[in-house]
Amino acid sequence: MLRYQLFFQQTVFTPRSVRLSQSANRICNCSQRLYSTTAMSAKGSKVYITSLVPQNGVTLLKEAGCVISQWPQEDGVPREQFLKDVVGADALYCTLCQKIDKELLQAAGPQLKVVSTLSVGYDHIDVAECVKHNIRLGNTPDVLTKATAELGVTLLLTVSRNIEKAVYAVKSGEWSSWKSMWLCGSGLEYSTVGIVGMGRIGTTLLQMLQPFGVSRFLYSSKQGARELPVEAECVEFCTLLKESDFVIVCCSLTPETKDLFRAETFSQMKKTAIFINISRGAVVNQEDLYDSLKNKTILAAGLDVTTPEPLPTDSPLLSLDNCTILPHIGSATIKARSIMSELTAKNILAALEGKPMPAEIKL
């Protein structure tokens, strides 16, 4: 017997559906779907991939018999072309650079079963529209945790030790004789580090920073205090701002955290504070950050994420010598991206086969 994916959002069950109700414990999305026990096949399913991605994920899809259509450039498919190419797709393999909205989903057609993104964040996807059209969603949590935390440490050290300025000094010929106070920066030893958002990345970052001799770790989290692998104090957000020498943002982007860091927030921080953002660009009001850096309200900042991405070359932030900006490379290790590609493909195959996805976004 073939396995069927049953949608029962508006279905009235009769006594004959007892067998179905017994399967409800296996519902991945309990408000919408119910699965039986016989697997469907992904063979012949049309999968659209929005850019060049690590090949191992593509290989998995091909080996399963999927029919692949792929945009052949890393930059990602242009919007107008995307709307044409996605027509008839059963599955969509995307990155955070593509906007998956009502228009796109309607262009794809009613046969679209799954959208899987090569990212942890999914604010580029209209979740409500996916729910409306019974489309399952997958992402790639956990696998990029260490790479992103590692980048957070890198960015913190780059800013605090004036690495960008030092490299420029060598290349420009500014480097002359040794000077006792030239390019001196803030060390981590004996400092207070505040982490906003103590999830997977925040916890890993905490562990990575411990050997640097940090005196105090502070954190604020909507989940409140909990046991951590390194001693850290759960404090009010305002306390973290006032007492931290380094403020590192690792929280998710939600309506509550949008523009969390703005003029009011920066004014509560130490004038010697260094601000690091490895979460999402929209957590920061960039105009207020620019003013705070220019007016020396805080000492310096390092960003791996911005709004928009890519950041326009005429952005005022790029005119500052106390702001280091990277092009969203938090997960950019060969290993992490390869695992992400594989997980993105496995999410798609599981959905096409009517199975639980390895990393399904709960709708």
N, C-alpha and C positions, 0 to 999 in steps of 0.2 A: 504493500500500500504506500502510495506516495505520501510524503509529509506535507501538510498544509499549514500555512500561516493564517491564523484566524483573527479577524478583527471583531471585537465585540463591544465597542464603545457605545453603540446604540442597538445592540442585539438583544432580543428577548429569548432566553433559553427555555426550552421545553424539557419535560422529564427525560426525553431521549438524549439530552446533552450531559447526563451525569458523568460519562466518561471524560468529557471535556473539562468539567468543573474540577475533577480530580487532578487534572494536569495544571491547575492554576498555580500550584506552588512553584512551578518552573517558569512562571511568567517573568520575562526580563524587564518588561515595562508593564507593571501591574495594572495600569489604567487603560492599556490599549491592546496588548497582544497575548496570545496563548499559543504554545507550540506543542505539537504531537511528538512522537518518538522516532519517526522514520525520516531520515535526512533527505533533503532535496539536493540537487546538483547545481554547481555554479557553472558547469560546462555550457558554453554558448552564450553566457551572459555578457552584455556589453559594458565595459568599464572605461570611463573617460578619466584620464590623468592630466592635470592642468599644467604640468611643467616637467622638465627633466628632474628625476628624483633618483636616489640610490637604486641601483639595478636589482638588488636582491628582492625587493618588494615586487617589482614588475615581473621578475622571473617566477615568483610564487603564483601570481595571477595567471601567467601564461601556462604554467604546468598544470593548473587546475582546469584549463580549457577555456578560460575567459577570452573574449575578443577585445583586444586592447586598442584604444585610440588615445594618442598622447600628443600634447603640444611639445614640439621638439626643442624648446629653449628653457633655460633656467629662470628667466625673468617672469615666466607665467603667461598664460594666454590672455590677450587683450579682451576686454569685456564684450565687445561686439562679436568677436570671433567665438568667444566662450558660449554666448547665447545660441549660436548656430551649431557649434560642435557637440553640445550636450544633448541635443534632441535625440530621444530614443535610448538614452543610457539607462542601464539597470543599476549602475553603481557609479559613484563619483569619488575619486581620489584627489583631494585638494590640499592646498597649503593655506596658511593664514593670510596670504596675499590676495586671495580671491573672495569676493563677497558672495555669499550664498544666501540669496534673499527670495522673496516671493516671485519676482520676475524670472529669476534663474530656474527655480523649481518648476514653474509653469512651463517654461521653455523646454525643460527636460522631458516632461510628460508624466502621466500617472503610473507608468511602469517603474519609475525610480524607487528603489527599495532602501538604499543606504548611502549616506555621505560619511566618508572617513577622512579626517584631517591629519596631516603630518605635523601635529602640534599638540601641546597640552591645552592652550587656550582655544576657545571656540566662540569668541565674541564677534567673529566675522560671519557667523552662521545665524540665520534667523530661526531660532529654536521653535518658536511658536508656529511658524509655517511648516516646519518639519513634523511637528505633532499633528497639525491639521491634515497633513497628507500621509500620515502613518509611515514616515521615513525614519529609519533608525540612524543614530549618530554614533560615531566612534572617534576617539582621540588617542594620544600617545602619552599618558601619564607615567611617572616613575622612571622610565628609561633615560630621560634627559636630566634627572635630578642632579647627579654628580657633576655633569658637564656644566650645567647652569650655575651651580654653587661655586665651582672652580672659577668660572668667569667672573662671578661676583667678587671673589678674593683678588683676582687679577686686576679688576677695575679699581677696587679699593686701594690696592698698593700703587697702581699707576698714578692715581690722583694724589694720594697722600705723600708719595715720595717724588712727585714732580717728574715722572718718567717722560711724559710727552715733551715737556720743556727741555729736559736734558738731551733727548734725542735731537731736537731742533738745534740746540746749542752746538752740538758736535757737527751737524750737517751744514750749518750756516756760518761756521767759523767763529762763533761767539766764545767758544772754549779757548781760554788763554792760559794764564797761570792758575794754580790752585788757590782758592779763596775759602776762608774759614766758614763763611755764612752763605755761600752761593748755593742755591737750589736745595737748601735744607727743608725738609718736610716733616710731617707729623708721623711719628712712629706708633705702632699698635701696642707696644709694651706699656703696661700700667694704664691703658686707656679704658674708657667705657664704650662698649659697642651696643647700640640698640637695633634690634631686628623687628621690623613691622611685618607680621605674618609668619607664624612659626609652624608652617606646614612641612612638607617633605623637603623643599629646597632650603627653607629657613633652618631646619634642624641639621641638615647636612652642612650648611654654611657655618653653623655654630661649632660643629665638630672640627671643621677645617681651620677655624680661626683660633681654637684653643691653644695650639702650640706657640702662638705668637706672644704669649705672656699678657693677654688681656686681663685687666683686673676685675671688671664686672661685665656681665652680659645681661642686658635688659631685653624684654620682649613684650609686645602687646599682641593679643590674639583674640578673636571673637569667641574661641572655644574656652578661653580662660586658662588658668594655671594647670599644668599637667607634668608628668614625669618626663624628663629629658635626659639624654646621654651625657650632657655637660651641665654643670650647675648654672642656672640662669634665673633671674627674677622676673616674674610676670607683674607688670606695673601698668598704671593708667597711661594712656597715649600721651597726655600732656607731660607726665613725669619723664617718660622716655625722651621726649623732645628736649626737655630742659637739661637733662643730666648726661646725655650721650655726646661723646666726641665724634662718633661715626654713626650715622643713621642709614640703615640698609633696608630697602623696601623689597619684600618678597611676596606680598599679599596678592590675592586674585583681584581682578577688576570686576567690581559689582556696582550697582547703583550707589551703595554706601561708600565705596572707596574712590569713586570717580572724583577727581579734583581734591582728593584728601590732602594733598600737599599744595598749599596755596599761600598767599601772603600772610594770612593769620598764623598758619602752621610754621612757616619759616621764621617768623618773628619770635617764636617761642624757643628756637634753637640757639645754641651757643654761637657767638660770632666766629669761633674757631672750628665750628662743626663742618664735617664733610658729609655730603649727601650722595647716596648711591641708589640708583633705581635699576633693578633687573626684573621687574614684574611686568607692567604694561604702561605704555606712555600716558594713557588717559588718567592714570592715578595722580599725575602732576599737572598743575596749571602752569604751562611753560612760560607764559608772559610774566607770571608772578615769580617764577624761578629766575628768569632773566633779571628782573628788577632786584631780586634778593642777592644775586651774585654780583651784579654791577655796583650795587650800593653797599656791598660788603656786609650784608645782614648775616650771611653765612660765608664760610671761607671758600669752599669749592664744591663741585659736583661732578659725578660720573654717571653717564646714562648709557645703557645698552638698548633702551627702548624709547621711542618718541612718538609724537602725534603730529603729522602723519608719518608714515614710513614708506619710502625714504623721506628723510627730513630735507626740505628745500635748501639749496645751497645759500640762499639769502636769509636764512633764519637768523635772527639776532643772537641766538645762543652760540652760533658758530663764530661770532666775532669776539667772544670772550676768551681770555687766556686762563681762566680758572674753571673751565667746563670742558670735560673730555667726553666725546660722544662716539659710541661704536655702533655699527650697522646691524644690531640685533643678532649677535652671534653667540648667544648664551649656550645653545645646544650644538654649536658647530665644532664637534669632534667627529672624526670619521666613524668611530665606533657608535657613538650616540645616534648619528643620523642614519646609519645602516640599520640599527635596531628599530628606530622609529619607522623606517620605510617598511620593514618586515611586519611590524605590528599594524600599520595602516592597512596593508594587504590582508593580513589575517582577519582584521575586523570586517573587511569587505566580504571575504570568502565565507565567514561564519554567518553573516547576515543573508547572503545569497542562498546558503544551504539551510537556512531556518534554524540555526544553532545560536546559543548564547555567544556574544562577542567577547573577545578577551578584554577589551577596554571600551565598554559601551557607556555613553553619556546618558544618565538616567533622566528621562524627560518627564 
